[in-house]
Amino acid sequence: MEIGVFSVSDITTDPTTGHTPTENERIKAAVAIAKKVEEIGMDVYAIGEHHNRPFFSSSPTTTLAYIAAQTERITLSTSTTLITTNDPVKIAEDFAMLQHLADGRVDLIMGRGNTAPVYPWFGKNIQDGIELAVENYSLLRRLWDEDTVNWSGKFRTPLQNFTSTPRPLDGVAPFVWHGSIRSPQIAELAAYYGDGFFANNIFWPKEHYQQLIGLYRERYEHYGHGNADQAIVGLGGQFFMRKNSQDAVKEFRPYFDNAPVYGHGPSLEDFTSQTPLTVGSPQEVIEKTLTFREYFGDYQRQLFLVDHAGLPLKTVLEQLDLFGEEVLPVLRKEFEDRKPAHVPDAPTHASRVAASVIASAKDDAADAVSGGIGRTP
């Protein structure tokens, strides 16, 4: 099980102090959080992509490349790369470049994006969102997998004898997760290609995500990639901890009540009872996180949202220190003990390179056998 942090890159006023961080402060905070993720032994840091206020992360690959230079072990990912409004050629180039700079410690979560005004800024229409996702991803796969691409489609100019550079590191493209909050078509897309499926798992009750993940698993098996319980699933989640549960609730309540994403709606108590949000002690975080497996099956990646709602950097780093000391070791052991042997680990660059070598050797052997059929000894 990979365990890490993901960020939606919001800039939100701290309701307890009235301080609104600058873009510079939040950008530098993202780097500090990623370095803390590695320091405490977590596996993944992911950051989103937004092109509108109140968010700061318009260029995730730039941020991740900077983090790559200051880390050695963690996987660098995105919590959304907009497959709809980005040119697939640019995605292919940027992430291959990042792969080389980070020595393969790169994957990404593709998403449609649900901010309507962003689409026309990039010459697109949100009504075409699903079609754009399907067409653009098909082209992206070819750009990574084929040296020379000839292509034409509905939403961009044709390509003739085009080669995306640099080529993916070791001939293996970054692993792709497809993220969705509500679109079954995206679950189908992930299953068709045998990619991962990442369920946001933050705002809505478990039954909603059970439907999406169940569909993805069913279709993953349908397309012949493995059994349904071997499909590659990632989940989001969020927590706020203090040693004492009552202290956590008291400290987090003003952030929850004023946060743009869920403030002024259900009470904190209702939200924590109906969604994956955990506000309490380390033991409560452990217990609730372990229930995710009961609802969604064995899965490969668990990411937590921790730097949102105006929480100051100091508090976020304290949260991560506490997580590393009291939660992470227990989750690692429990997830490992409960995972059946036939359920795969999360894909890494090294494991995908090894699989590619094996597949190539099998193809060579098959060619040799077929080439010898009918020959006279």
Secondary structure by P-SEA (a helix, b strand, c coil): cccbbbbcccccccccccccccaaaaaaaaaaaaaaaaaacccbbbbbbbcccccccccaaaaaaaaaaaccbbbbbbcccccccccaaaaaaaaaaaaaaacccbbbbbbccccaaaaaaacccccaaaaaaaaaaaaaaaaacccccccccccbbbbcccccccccccccccbbbbbbcccaaaaaaaaaacbbbbbccccccaaaaaaaaaaaaaaaaaaccccccccbbbbbbcccccccaaaaaaaaaaaaaccccccccccaaaaaaccccccccaaaaaaaaaacccccccccbbbbbcccccccaaaaaaaaaaaacccaaaaaaaaaaaccccccccccaaaaaaaaaaaaaaaaaaaaaaaaccccc
